[in-house]
Amino acid sequence: MGIHTQLEQSRHIVHDFALTTLAAIPNDFSRLTYIASLRDLSTGRYEHAGLVALYPPDAIQQALKQCHEEVFNRILETPLELQELDLRNCLEGMDGPLHSTVAHWLQLEAYRVLMPEESPDYLKELFCSNLRALLGILQSGTATGC
């Protein structure tokens, strides 16, 4: 398969995935959490049953990796105030009370699995720093009843 065909196929998968899956997810942190959940932590490969039925595995890997990086970068480009709102909405959509989820994420640094593997270290450090700060803000807000 030629490079032009591979690029075209990857673009089609990204478009399909974005329209049928990501569009239904309400915010960027939830999208990031979802995409990261598709990645097998022992192999680094993404698994999506619906896409496997339609596209070649290597094309799926490339497309999901690209989507993961795009959502991650979009979050980092968003002002922290909006990131806080987005993160709050994401965490409120999870099981359990917000204060417990925030405490759990801070204690286990659960946000570390959200980062794309091949992102530069400085972006990973920025993301982790931002998340610790945002979770700290959310933690203090839930403690005061906000």
BAZA-787876 format. One record per residue: x, y, z of N, C-alpha, C, O in turn. Coordinates in steps of 0.001 Angstrom, whole numbers, padded with zeros to 6 digits, always signed. Layout:
<nodes>
XYZXYZXYZXYZ...
</nodes>
This chain:
<nodes>
+000841-001167+000000+000000+000000+000000+000893+001238+000000+001832+001322+000791+000612+002190-000870+001416+003394-000982+001159+004360+000155+000146+004262+000846+002083+005299+000349+001972+006265+001434+000717+007119+001290+000074+007449+002287+000366+007475+000067-000839+008282-000151-002087+007511+000283-002988+008075+000904-002130+006240-000043-003270+005393+000338-003337+005229+001854-004422+005267+002435-002186+005049+002495-002145+004915+003958-002641+006194+004632-003427+006138+005577-002182+007336+004144-002610+008613+004712-004108+008817+004529-004796+009269+005445-004603+008487+003365-006028+008616+003083-006849+007705+003996-007893+008106+004511-006372+006491+004189-007071+005535+005047-007052+006010+006505-008063+005931+007204-005907+006498+006950-005792+007006+008316-006732+008192+008520-007400+008287+009550-006785+009085+007554-007671+010247+007651-009130+009801+007726-009924+010382+008467-009478+008775+006963-010842+008261+006969-011181+007649+008343-012284+007845+008854-010251+006926+008922-010483+006320+010244-010649+007406+011298-011560+007339+012123-009771+008411+011272-009866+009511+012235-011224+010190+012101-011880+010466+013105-011643+010457+010888-012936+011096+010644-014075+010226+011174-014974+010719+011857-014034+008939+010861-015054+007988+011312-015105+007940+012841-016182+008033+013430-013962+007797+013472-013858+007702+014930-014334+008997+015588-015056+008966+016585-013929+010124+015028-014312+011414+015604-015819+011637+015507-016437+012129+016451-016411+011277+014372-017849+011499+014186-018719+010504+014936-019750+010878+015496-018315+009249+014953-019181+008229+015540-018929+007992+017024-019827+007537+017733-017736+008288+017503-017414+007987+018896-017124+009246+019702-017818+009536+020677-016111+009988+019302-015684+011136+020098-016733+012230+020175-016835+012910+021196-017512+012415+019125-018534+013466+019117-019593+013230+020196-020223+014178+020665-019787+011991+020582-020790+011663+021598-020266+011864+023026-021037+011788+023983-018980+012115+023170-018371+012303+024488-018334+013803+024766-017840+014567+023936-018846+014241+025920-019136+015654+026131-017967+016634+026293-018165+017833+026102-016777+016181+026631-015689+017145+026840-014330+016496+026585-014214+015276+026473-013310+017344+026497-011987+016858+026105-011354+015913+027120-010727+014933+026719-011495+016170+028424-010910+015240+029397-011598+013879+029335-010947+012848+029508-012892+013869+029092-013600+012592+028946-013159+011882+027670-013022+010659+027653-012937+012648+026600-012435+012062+025346-011042+011476+025562-010745+010368+025116-010192+012237+026253-008836+011762+026532-008875+010482+027369-008140+009533+027099-009729+010465+028374-009871+009287+029233-010339+008086+028411-009844+006972+028586-011290+008322+027520-011794+007236+026681-010702+006694+025752-010484+005484+025685-010029+007581+025049-008987+007124+024116-007892+006377+024870-007423+005332+024418-007485+006912+026015-006446+006238+026808-006914+004852+027265-006103+003935+027396-008212+004701+027504-008737+003403+027930-008691+002360+026813-008774+001160+027075-008559+002818+025578-008463+001897+024442-007055+001324+024288-006844+000367+023543-006095+001915+024998-004695+001499+024874-004379+000433+025911-004599+000628+027106-003861-000693+025439-003410-001768+026316-002112-001297+026976-001128-001023+026288-002110-001205+028296-000943-000666+028993+000285-001562+028909+001405-001087+029099+000100-002841+028629+001257-003739+028538+001900-003723+027152+003084-004031+027017+001133-003368+026127+001688-003379+024766+001735-001994+024127+002504-001760+023195+000909-001077+024634+000829+000247+024041-000060+000308+022808-000196+001364+022191-000664-000815+022447-001517-000856+021249-002958-000513+021624-003450-000866+022696-003609+000184+020707-005004+000565+020894-005892-000563+020387-005585-001221+019392-007008-000773+021098-007953-001816+020715-009354-001213+020644-009851-000652+021620-009977-001337+019483-011332-000832+019284-012065-001816+018385-011810-001881+017182-012974-002577+018974-013652-003661+018252-014392-003175+017009-014361-003843+015976-015044-002045+017090-015792-001541+015945-014899-001189+014769-015255-001456+013621-013747-000594+015037-012831-000223+013959-012132-001436+013364-011862-001475+012164-011837-002436+014210-011153-003650+013737-011981-004361+012675-011437-004988+011766-013291-004258+012797-014171-004908+011824-014129-004212+010465-014552-004786+009461-013619-002975+010427-013664-002193+009194-012310-001861+008576-012209-001662+007365-011261-001802+009411-009981-001292+008934-008817-002196+009340-008936-002986+010276-007699-002075+008636-006506-002854+008997-005932-002395+010346-005977-001207+010662-005399-003324+011134-004890-003002+012470-003846-001879+012505-003907-001016+013381-002905-001876+011582-001872-000833+011599-002456+000547+011336-002008+001534+011919-003439+000619+010475-004091+001894+010188-004855+002392+011416-004876+003591+011696-005477+001473+012139-006192+001828+013363-005222+002377+014401-005504+003384+015050-004081+001717+014555-003075+002178+015519-002658+003610+015222-002624+004457+016115-002345+003869+013976-001900+005203+013580-002996+006242+013813-002727+007331+014320-004207+005910+013449-005319+006860+013578-005645+007150+015046-005838+008308+015415-005708+006118+015880-006035+006335+017290-004898+007049+018017-005136+007861+018912-003685+006747+017634-002523+007453+018194-002629+008946+017851-002383+009802+018701-002989+009243+016625-003138+010628+016184-004263+011328+016958-004094+012461+017409-005391+010665+017108-006504+011238+017866-006102+011496+019316-006423+012542+019881-005402+010542+019908-004946+010663+021293-004062+011908+021439-004250+012710+022353-003112+012052+020539-002195+013199+020592-002929+014514+020372-002626+015508+021031-003889+014532+019454-004635+015763+019171-005460+016216+020370-005467+017402+020701-006151+015292+021022-006958+015657+022191-006046+016106+023332-006339+017094+024006-004958+015397+023550-003987+015745+024591-003452+017161+024358-003430+017978+025279-003026+017447+023141-002489+018769+022814-003549+019862+022937-003256+020969+023389-004781+019549+022534-005860+020529+022643-006091+020901+024107-006323+022067+024426-006028+019916+024990-006180+020204+026425-005065+021126+026899-005319+022101+027605-003839+020822+026514-002708+021644+026947-002781+023068+026404-002233+023987+027013-003439+023261+025284-003577+024592+024684-004754+025371+025267-004922+026553+024971-005558+024724+026084-006733+025346+026684-006327+026079+027961-005531+025554+028740-006857+027281+028191-006551+027986+029441-006917+027127+030666-007882+026364+030632-006137+027262+031740-006336+026430+032930-007734+026564+033520-008286+025586+034026-008304+027737+033464-009648+027930+034003-010658+027033+033274-011542+026445+033898-010516+026940+031957-011414+026074+031183-011063+024604+031370-011944+023745+031339-009773+024310+031565-009373+022933+031860-010011+022473+033171-010456+021331+033283-010054+023361+034153-010655+023001+035444-012119+022623+035276-012572+021616+035821-012853+023422+034529-014267+023130+034274-014441+021808+033547-015300+020998+033897-013615+021602+032531-013668+020385+031729-013347+019160+032586-014025+018136+032501-012300+019278+033416-011911+018167+034290-013007+017879+035308-013330+016721+035570-013574+018933+035877-014667+018742+036841-015817+017982+036192-016333+017022+036766-016219+018404+035003-017313+017724+034296-016979+016266+034016-017833+015389+034145-015744+016018+033635-015304+014650+033372-015397+013800+034641-015974+012713+034626-014829+014300+035732-014795+013531+036979-016184+013372+037599-016470+012351+038225-017042+014372+037430-018411+014248+037939-019198+013183+037186-020170+012641+037713-018785+012880+035960-019449+011848+035175-019019+010429+035548-019571+009454+035039-018052+010322+036420-017561+009000+036834-018339+008524+038053-019018+009308+038716-018233+007226+038341-018902+006659+039506-018323+007244+040784-017125+007513+040872-019176+007435+041760-018744+007913+043064-018771+009422+043168-018861+010129+042165-018692+009906+044401-018706+011350+044619-017416+012005+044115-016353+011385+044095-017533+013251+043718-016404+013982+043156-015211+014020+044107-014078+013806+043677-015445+014289+045398-014316+014398+046332-013528+013090+046429-012307+013117+046582-014208+011958+046341-013516+010662+046389-012713+010420+045120-011583+009934+045174-013292+010755+043994-012600+010581+042714-011356+011458+042664-010286+010996+042266-011486+012713+043064-010351+013635+043072-009256+013111+043996-008086+013092+043614-009614+012692+045189-008625+012168+046139-007919+010944+045572-006706+010794+045716-008681+010079+044932-008118+008868+044335-007141+009222+043214-006042+008671+043148-007536+010131+042346-006665+010545+041239-005385+011180+041762-004307+010949+041215-005499+011985+042826-004296+012607+043395-003380+011565+044031-002167+011584+043824-003961+010673+044792-003175+009664+045506-002455+008729+044542-001264+008463+044710-003164+008229+043537-002582+007251+042610-001952+007878+041366-001326+007188+040561-002127+009197+041219-001688+009878+040008-002234+009163+038768-001511+008900+037807-003524+008863+038823-004207+008112+037763-004121+008817+036413-004209+008173+035367-003953+010119+036435-003884+010906+035204-002664+010565+034350-002637+010903+033167-001668+009910+034912-000456+009570+034153-000749+008624+032978-000043+008661+031970-001771+007789+033096-002095+006861+032004-002815+007555+030855-003040+006948+029808-003177+008816+031038-003898+009546+030000-002990+010094+028909-003461+010442+027826-001702+010173+029184-000777+010805+028246-000412+009873+027092-000198+008679+027300-000340+010419+025879+000159+009606+024760+001622+009226+025027+002398+010028+025548+001975+008021+024670+003327+007519+024960+004431+008355+024331+005467+008587+024953+004217+008801+023116+005295+009447+022372+005309+010965+022501+006042+011637+021775+004518+011510+023402+004563+012953+023624+005916+013324+024221+006506+012542+024966+006403+014510+023894+007677+014944+024470+007585+015038+026001+006524+015332+026551+008691+014787+026664+008713+014807+028128+008234+016133+028698+007532+016149+029709+008601+017247+028069+008197+018540+028618+006681+018709+028596+006123+019350+029487+006001+018143+027588+004539+018208+027558+003931+017288+028615+002922+017627+029234+004540+016137+028815+004067+015233+029869+004215+015885+031240+003320+015786+032079+005350+016553+031467+005573+017231+032750+004567+018366+032945+004041+018551+034043+004300+019125+031879+003317+020203+031953+001935+019641+032272+001227+020176+033125+001557+018579+031598+000255+017961+031820+000119+017504+033275-000888+017788+033923+001129+016799+033786+001078+016308+035166+001031+017462+036167+000294+017407+037151+001811+018493+035915+001808+019670+036785+000431+020329+036781-000102+020681+037834-000135+020491+035596-001469+021079+035484-002505+020232+036218-003351+020759+036940-002432+018926+036028-003427+018045+036658-003312+018064+038175-004329+018088+038868-002095+018055+038700-001937+018135+040162-002551+019435+040682-003250+019434+041695-002287+020541+039987-002842+021830+040410-004365+021837+040303-005051+022267+041230-004891+021364+039180-006340+021356+038973-007044+020440+039977-008099+020786+040508-006464+019297+040226-007061+018379+041207-006997+018980+042610-007915+018799+043410-005911+019696+042906-005812+020385+044194-006906+021433+044341-007507+021564+045407-007163+022177+043276-008240+023176+043287-009591+022494+043473-010417+022942+044269-009808+021414+042738-011075+020691+042880-011215+020093+044280-012309+020076+044845-010114+019606+044833-010146+019028+046163-010510+020098+047204-011323+019847+048093-009922+021259+047094-010240+022324+048058-011667+022809+047849-012333+023184+048813-012148+022809+046615-013530+023215+046344-014547+022237+046889-015603+022641+047378-014234+020934+046808-015185+019945+047337-015144+019917+048849-016136+019560+049484-014002+020291+049449-013906+020309+050904-014711+021465+051491-015219+021371+052608-014824+022564+050728-015568+023725+051221-017029+023696+050765-017808+024588+051101-017391+022676+050007-018778+022534+049574-019123+023266+048307-020302+023413+047986-018127+023733+047570-018377+024440+046307-018815+023509+045221-019066+023945+044098
</nodes>
